[in-house]
Amino acid sequence: MDEIVYEEQQTAIWFLWIIAVIVTADLVLWQQIGEQANLHEKSVVLLTSALVIIVLLLMHRMTITLTTRELRWRYTWISFPGWRIPLTDIRRVEVTKSVWIEGWGIRYTTTGMLYNVTGTQAIRLHLKNGKTLRLGSQQPGHWYSLLQARTGPDAGIAGNRYG
């Protein structure tokens, strides 16, 4: 049985504020364009806003789960998008940070993929296939300890590098 060893959930409250601003701006814009705009223009405003709100709702929460066999992470409650890596594929783990310019969400960076929703603390995974990725975490030291104990003797901290 694949039992859950540990799970961490990050929620970005500021995403909800962005949604509130978008909805308010839409209502004001709708009032302003009123009778002047045709149905096509009104539809574009509503569809664009709806798309942004859906993306924000999908990306405002990230859950990282460690089981006895794999590391999984997913956004929001519907597990989409979501990823998983067997623990046997992890070569090394380290505590690291992201820099503010890398932003939040799913990002391709010069040092590999970055998955986060808030903060700059992260764990970096060096995979046996040569790829690296970072997972944002409020508790990177705890994740390091858990993963190091499960990924073999090659696991070790390489320093608190930024980026």
C-alpha positions as a Python dict, from the first residue, in 0.01 Angstrom:
ca = {
    (1, 'M'): (0, 0, 0),
    (2, 'D'): (127, 346, -90),
    (3, 'E'): (82, 535, 239),
    (4, 'I'): (109, 910, 280),
    (5, 'V'): (416, 998, 485),
    (6, 'Y'): (379, 1377, 483),
    (7, 'E'): (177, 1644, 307),
    (8, 'E'): (209, 2022, 285),
    (9, 'Q'): (-41, 2263, 138),
    (10, 'Q'): (38, 2619, 30),
    (11, 'T'): (-236, 2870, -42),
    (12, 'A'): (-186, 3209, -200),
    (13, 'I'): (-449, 3439, -52),
    (14, 'W'): (-340, 3725, -279),
    (15, 'F'): (-483, 3532, -577),
    (16, 'L'): (-828, 3578, -426),
    (17, 'W'): (-771, 3954, -406),
    (18, 'I'): (-679, 3958, -775),
    (19, 'I'): (-1004, 3777, -855),
    (20, 'A'): (-1200, 4033, -652),
    (21, 'V'): (-1033, 4318, -842),
    (22, 'I'): (-1107, 4154, -1179),
    (23, 'V'): (-1473, 4102, -1093),
    (24, 'T'): (-1506, 4460, -969),
    (25, 'A'): (-1330, 4599, -1277),
    (26, 'D'): (-1560, 4393, -1501),
    (27, 'L'): (-1868, 4529, -1330),
    (28, 'V'): (-1743, 4887, -1366),
    (29, 'L'): (-1641, 4830, -1729),
    (30, 'W'): (-1975, 4668, -1805),
    (31, 'Q'): (-2151, 4974, -1664),
    (32, 'Q'): (-1926, 5212, -1858),
    (33, 'I'): (-1960, 5047, -2197),
    (34, 'G'): (-2332, 4987, -2142),
    (35, 'E'): (-2532, 5046, -2458),
    (36, 'Q'): (-2230, 5171, -2656),
    (37, 'A'): (-2071, 4829, -2697),
    (38, 'N'): (-2203, 4551, -2912),
    (39, 'L'): (-2251, 4194, -2790),
    (40, 'H'): (-1913, 4086, -2931),
    (41, 'E'): (-1720, 4347, -2729),
    (42, 'K'): (-1906, 4256, -2410),
    (43, 'S'): (-1842, 3886, -2471),
    (44, 'V'): (-1468, 3945, -2513),
    (45, 'V'): (-1453, 4127, -2178),
    (46, 'L'): (-1645, 3854, -1997),
    (47, 'L'): (-1463, 3560, -2158),
    (48, 'T'): (-1119, 3710, -2091),
    (49, 'S'): (-1206, 3773, -1728),
    (50, 'A'): (-1358, 3428, -1688),
    (51, 'L'): (-1043, 3266, -1828),
    (52, 'V'): (-816, 3462, -1592),
    (53, 'I'): (-1036, 3374, -1294),
    (54, 'I'): (-1036, 3003, -1385),
    (55, 'V'): (-655, 2999, -1414),
    (56, 'L'): (-619, 3179, -1081),
    (57, 'L'): (-856, 2936, -911),
    (58, 'L'): (-661, 2642, -1052),
    (59, 'M'): (-325, 2782, -943),
    (60, 'H'): (-392, 2939, -601),
    (61, 'R'): (-319, 2625, -399),
    (62, 'M'): (-39, 2369, -427),
    (63, 'T'): (-20, 2044, -234),
    (64, 'I'): (301, 1842, -205),
    (65, 'T'): (258, 1482, -89),
    (66, 'L'): (528, 1233, 5),
    (67, 'T'): (421, 870, 0),
    (68, 'T'): (623, 559, 67),
    (69, 'R'): (696, 531, -307),
    (70, 'E'): (676, 874, -469),
    (71, 'L'): (668, 1249, -439),
    (72, 'R'): (355, 1413, -582),
    (73, 'W'): (253, 1774, -624),
    (74, 'R'): (-61, 1924, -763),
    (75, 'Y'): (-243, 2251, -791),
    (76, 'T'): (-592, 2307, -642),
    (77, 'W'): (-840, 2045, -525),
    (78, 'I'): (-896, 1873, -859),
    (79, 'S'): (-533, 1761, -885),
    (80, 'F'): (-484, 1934, -1217),
    (81, 'P'): (-225, 2007, -1309),
    (82, 'G'): (-35, 1744, -1113),
    (83, 'W'): (296, 1556, -1128),
    (84, 'R'): (464, 1260, -959),
    (85, 'I'): (818, 1132, -932),
    (86, 'P'): (911, 789, -797),
    (87, 'L'): (1153, 827, -506),
    (88, 'T'): (1391, 595, -690),
    (89, 'D'): (1429, 865, -961),
    (90, 'I'): (1561, 1126, -714),
    (91, 'R'): (1941, 1140, -699),
    (92, 'R'): (1991, 1432, -460),
    (93, 'V'): (1790, 1687, -260),
    (94, 'E'): (1889, 2032, -138),
    (95, 'V'): (1734, 2330, 36),
    (96, 'T'): (1730, 2639, -185),
    (97, 'K'): (1539, 2956, -263),
    (98, 'S'): (1382, 3115, -564),
    (99, 'V'): (1437, 3479, -647),
    (100, 'W'): (1148, 3724, -665),
    (101, 'I'): (1187, 3778, -1039),
    (102, 'E'): (1103, 3412, -1105),
    (103, 'G'): (750, 3474, -978),
    (104, 'W'): (496, 3215, -871),
    (105, 'G'): (317, 2936, -1049),
    (106, 'I'): (473, 2695, -1295),
    (107, 'R'): (791, 2847, -1436),
    (108, 'Y'): (1072, 2735, -1661),
    (109, 'T'): (1393, 2884, -1520),
    (110, 'T'): (1761, 2860, -1606),
    (111, 'T'): (1801, 2598, -1333),
    (112, 'G'): (1499, 2384, -1428),
    (113, 'M'): (1129, 2393, -1355),
    (114, 'L'): (992, 2584, -1056),
    (115, 'Y'): (655, 2502, -900),
    (116, 'N'): (530, 2734, -625),
    (117, 'V'): (244, 2956, -516),
    (118, 'T'): (391, 3174, -244),
    (119, 'G'): (722, 3264, -81),
    (120, 'T'): (1076, 3197, -198),
    (121, 'Q'): (1179, 2890, 3),
    (122, 'A'): (1207, 2566, -191),
    (123, 'I'): (1360, 2223, -221),
    (124, 'R'): (1560, 2137, -530),
    (125, 'L'): (1540, 1785, -666),
    (126, 'H'): (1825, 1652, -879),
    (127, 'L'): (1687, 1362, -1078),
    (128, 'K'): (1879, 1064, -1209),
    (129, 'N'): (1794, 1166, -1567),
    (130, 'G'): (1997, 1488, -1518),
    (131, 'K'): (1701, 1725, -1480),
    (132, 'T'): (1644, 1948, -1180),
    (133, 'L'): (1331, 2107, -1042),
    (134, 'R'): (1227, 2314, -743),
    (135, 'L'): (916, 2284, -531),
    (136, 'G'): (816, 2584, -325),
    (137, 'S'): (768, 2504, 42),
    (138, 'Q'): (715, 2677, 375),
    (139, 'Q'): (918, 2394, 534),
    (140, 'P'): (1208, 2310, 302),
    (141, 'G'): (1428, 2181, 586),
    (142, 'H'): (1165, 1928, 689),
    (143, 'W'): (1120, 1813, 329),
    (144, 'Y'): (1496, 1781, 297),
    (145, 'S'): (1512, 1553, 601),
    (146, 'L'): (1222, 1339, 482),
    (147, 'L'): (1350, 1303, 126),
    (148, 'Q'): (1715, 1252, 217),
    (149, 'A'): (1618, 958, 436),
    (150, 'R'): (1428, 800, 145),
    (151, 'T'): (1649, 868, -157),
    (152, 'G'): (1966, 685, -64),
    (153, 'P'): (2320, 770, 46),
    (154, 'D'): (2382, 1004, -249),
    (155, 'A'): (2130, 1254, -110),
    (156, 'G'): (2294, 1550, 57),
    (157, 'I'): (2266, 1921, 101),
    (158, 'A'): (2467, 2119, -152),
    (159, 'G'): (2419, 2452, 18),
    (160, 'N'): (2154, 2717, 25),
    (161, 'R'): (2204, 2849, -326),
    (162, 'Y'): (1967, 3100, -473),
    (163, 'G'): (1814, 3051, -813),
}
